[in-house]
Amino acid sequence: MKVGSEDASRRLYALKRELIFLRWRIAFHEAGHAVMALSNGIPIVDVAILPTAKSDGVMRGGMCRLDLLSLPGIQRKVEKDIYESEELFYKLLQVDLAGLVAESIQFGIEDFSGGGSDLKSFHRTLQRSNFTENIVSGSSIIKWREKLWEACRDDLKHFDSWAWVERVANELIKSRVLTHIQVLKLRHRNIPPDGSGAVVNNKGRRIQMLNDVKYLPDEAA
């Protein structure tokens, strides 16, 4: 075999390994979103990992579509969401971060570059909510993110929640798309069927922790 052929084979092998890792990373990312949502009683439409049009083996990303319109307490008005429930507000913030948190748990990666849309959603939720009148500066948003990151990590690492994440990720690798019902069927037997999972059980701890940042002054003022 020629040297050029050997180099090409090594590059191809390295590319395949990179694509396999990327596929698993996306699968765990989207599984984190889905489990965090459903364990809090927030319905989803589906969760998926998406191939590019160029190659069936190259992944360009994923999605977890929340079915917010089926929840009580949310009114859709053009481009603005009004959150009537403070508890729901906290849950939605954790759902936004759950994909990146799941990656950090499984792979030890805390890289925000692959979660731009998630962070934008997190920021929009903060800005649009009825409960964050004082949250306007970038530094305050970062503090909220740091606090919610730790809460979200604690909740996902709970043994029943993480077992659910792993099952969803494995099924996504095989099926690429899972519906609300399919994800629910994969939940751990210790997770109540009404969606009141670890996050709800830790409500008191989480709310107390978030009080540290809820009334932060506007540092940009």
N, C-alpha and C positions, 0 to 999 in steps of 0.2 A: 504494500500500500504506500502511495506517495505521501510526502510530508503534508502537502496541501490537503489531501483527502483526510488525513488524520486530524488536522486542525479543524476541518469542516465538521467532522464527526463529533469532536469534542464540543464545538460551539452548538451543534444541534442537540447534543445530550444536555448541555448546560441550559439551553433554552427550554427544553422539555421539563427539566427539573424546576425551572423558574415558573413555568406555566402551571405545573401541578401545585406548587406552593401558593401561587396567586389564587388558584381556584379554591383551595382550602381556606385561605385567608378571607376571601369574599364570603364563603359559605358560613364561617364562624361569625363574621361581621353581621350578616343578615339574620342569622339565627339569634344573635344577641338582641337585635331589635324586636324580633317576633316574640321571643320568650318574655322579654321585659314588658311588652305591651299586653300579651295575653295573661301573664301572671298578675297583672293589675286590672284585669277585666276590661281592657281596651281592645275591641275587636279589630282584626285585620282583614283585608280582602285576600291577599296572598303574599308570599315571600318567594324571591327568585334570584338566581344568578344568571347573568345574561351574556350570551356569546356575541362576538362581533359579526358583521356581515362577511368579513374576509375569511375567517377560519372558524370552524366549529370548536376548535380546541382553545382558542384565545378568549380569555374572559375580559370584558371591559368594565364590569361592575355588577351591582346587584340592586335589588329594591325590596322594601317591605312596605306595602301600602296599608296604612291605617284606615279603618272604616269609621272615621270620626262622626260622620253624619248620623250614624245609628246610636250615638251616645246621647243620653239626656244631659241638658245643661250646656250645650254648645249651639250657638246660633251662627249660621253662615251669612255674612253680609258682604257681598262683592269680594274684596280681597282682604277683609279683616275678620279674624276670629275673635270672638269675645268669650273668655273662659269664665264661666259662672262659679266654678268650684275651685277653691284653692288646692285641695288635695289632688284633683285632676291635673291642675297646673304643674304640681311637683312631679306627678307621674309622667306627664308628657316630656318634661325636661330630661328625665332619666331615660325615656325611650330614645330620645335624640342621641344621647351619649352611649347607649348600650352597645352599638356596633363596634365602636372603637375600644370600649372597655373589654368586650369579648375577645378582640384581637390581642389586647395586652395580657389577658389571662392565659390564653392558649399559646401564644407565640412570644410573649415578653416584649411586644412591640408597642411603644407609645408614640406613634407617628401620626400626626394630625393631617398630613398631606393627603391621605386617602379618604379623609372624612369631611371634605369641604362643604358638601351639601348638608351633612348632619349638623355641622357647627353653625351654618347659616340658619338652619331650622331652629336650633337651640337659641340663637340670638333673637330671631324673630319672635319666638315664644315669650322670651323675657320682655321684649319691647312692647308687644301687643297686649300682654296680660293686664288685667285690672289690678294685679297685686304687686306691681313693680314700678310704681310711680317715680321712685328715686333711682332706679337702675338706668342710667343713661351713659355713663362713661365706660370706656373700654376696660379700664382696670377693674371696675366693679363687675363687669361681665366675666372677666377671667376668674375672679374670686368665686362667683357663683359656680362656674364650671369646675373649679377645683373641688369645691364642697360636694357638688352633685356627683363628680367622678368617683370620689371615695365611697359615697353611699351606694352608687350603682354597682361598683366593684364588689362591695360587701354582699349585696343582694344576689348578684349573679353567681358569686362563688359559693353561695349556700348550696349544699350538696344536691338538693332536689332540683333547684334551678339549673345548675351546671349540667346535671345529667340530661336535662331536657335540651339544653343548648347543643350538647354533643350529638344527641339523636337527630335533631333538626338539621345540623350541619351535615351529618352523614347522609341523610335522605336527600338533601339538596344536591350533594355531589352526584347522586344517582339519578334524581328526577328533575333537578333544576328548578322546578316550580312546585310549591306546596300551597294548598288552600288553607283557609282558617281551620276547617274541620280536620284536615290532615295533620296540621301542626298540633292541634289539641290532642289528637290520638297518641302523640308521642310523649306527652307529659309524664312526669314521674308520678307514681301512684300516691305519693304523699302530698301532691299539690291538689288542693280542693277544686272540684269541678266548676265552682262559681268564679274562679279566677282570683281568689283572695290568697295570693302566694306570699313569698318572703317579704316583698316590698310592703305589703299591707301590714304584715305582722310586725315590721320594724317601723311603723308609722311614728311612734312616740320618739324614738331615737333620731329619726330623720328630721322631723319637724324641729326638734330642739337644736339640732346642728344647723339647720338652715336659718334659724333665727339670728345666727351670728352675722349673716350677710343680708338679711332681708331689708334692713333699714340703713344700709350704707349711705353715707353722704355722697353727693355728686362731686367726685374728685376733679371733674373738669371745670367746675364752677369757679 
